[in-house]
Amino acid sequence: MTVDPRAALDRLIAALEAHYNAVASRRGEDDPGVDDAYDVLADAFEAYDDALGTVYSEATPFYLAEEDDDEDDDESDGEDSEESDDADDEYDDDVLVDELTTEDH
């Protein structure tokens, strides 16, 4: 399959326009048309960025942010951070014990 950065750019521009039109004509906060346009735009951007990299060894200065899965990730992030805090506390205690032992000698 031949990669054509110009064709990918044309698709990206069309996706930007479609996304703008979807946002401008939004029918409510959770309009599925906006979500669909967002996904198409993200795919078009990745295709363009990949085409630039493949053909010209160049990249855009942009990146796509990772999407969070609403409440599920928020809950698990809290649990993970508590566990990592506990691990950090144990490590800190070990360092303090080692420092005290060294100073005594």
C-alpha positions in Angstrom: 0.0 0.0 0.0 1.4 3.4 -1.0 1.4 6.1 1.6 0.4 9.5 0.2 0.9 12.3 2.7 -1.0 14.8 0.5 -4.1 12.5 0.4 -3.8 12.0 4.1 -3.6 15.8 4.6 -6.7 16.3 2.4 -8.6 13.7 4.6 -7.3 15.5 7.8 -8.6 18.9 6.5 -12.0 17.3 5.6 -12.1 15.7 9.1 -11.4 19.1 10.7 -14.2 20.7 8.8 -16.6 17.9 9.6 -15.7 18.1 13.3 -16.2 21.8 13.3 -19.6 21.4 11.6 -20.6 18.7 14.1 -19.7 20.9 17.1 -21.4 24.0 15.6 -24.6 22.1 15.0 -24.5 20.1 18.3 -27.8 18.8 19.5 -27.2 18.5 23.3 -24.2 17.9 25.5 -23.8 14.2 24.5 -24.4 14.5 20.7 -23.2 11.3 19.1 -22.4 13.2 15.9 -19.7 15.1 17.7 -18.3 11.9 19.2 -18.2 10.3 15.7 -16.5 13.4 14.2 -14.0 13.4 17.0 -13.1 9.8 16.3 -12.8 10.4 12.5 -10.6 13.4 13.2 -8.3 11.4 15.5 -8.0 8.7 12.9 -7.3 11.2 10.1 -4.6 12.9 12.2 -2.9 9.6 13.0 -2.9 8.6 9.3 -1.4 12.0 8.3 1.2 11.9 11.0 2.2 8.3 10.0 2.3 9.3 6.3 4.7 12.2 7.1 6.9 9.9 9.1 7.0 7.2 6.5 7.6 9.3 3.4 9.6 12.3 4.8 10.8 11.2 8.3 9.0 14.1 9.8 6.2 14.5 12.4 3.7 17.1 13.5 4.2 18.8 16.8 0.9 17.4 18.1 -0.1 14.2 19.9 -3.4 12.6 20.8 -4.2 12.6 24.5 -5.0 9.3 26.1 -8.7 8.9 26.9 -9.8 8.0 30.4 -12.7 5.6 31.0 -14.7 8.0 33.3 -15.3 6.7 36.8 -13.7 3.2 36.4 -10.2 4.7 36.0 -10.8 7.3 38.7 -11.5 4.6 41.2 -8.6 2.4 40.2 -6.2 5.3 40.1 -7.1 6.1 43.7 -6.4 2.6 44.8 -3.1 2.4 42.9 -1.9 5.7 44.3 -2.6 4.5 47.9 -0.7 1.3 47.3 2.2 3.2 45.8 2.2 5.6 48.7 2.4 2.6 51.1 5.4 1.3 49.1 7.1 4.7 49.2 6.5 4.8 53.0 8.2 1.5 53.5 11.1 2.5 51.4 11.5 5.8 53.3 11.6 3.9 56.6 14.3 1.5 55.3 16.4 4.5 54.3 16.0 6.1 57.8 17.0 2.9 59.5 20.1 2.5 57.3 21.1 6.1 58.1 20.7 5.6 61.8 22.7 2.4 61.7 25.5 4.1 59.8 25.7 7.1 62.2 26.0 4.8 65.2 29.2 3.2 63.9 
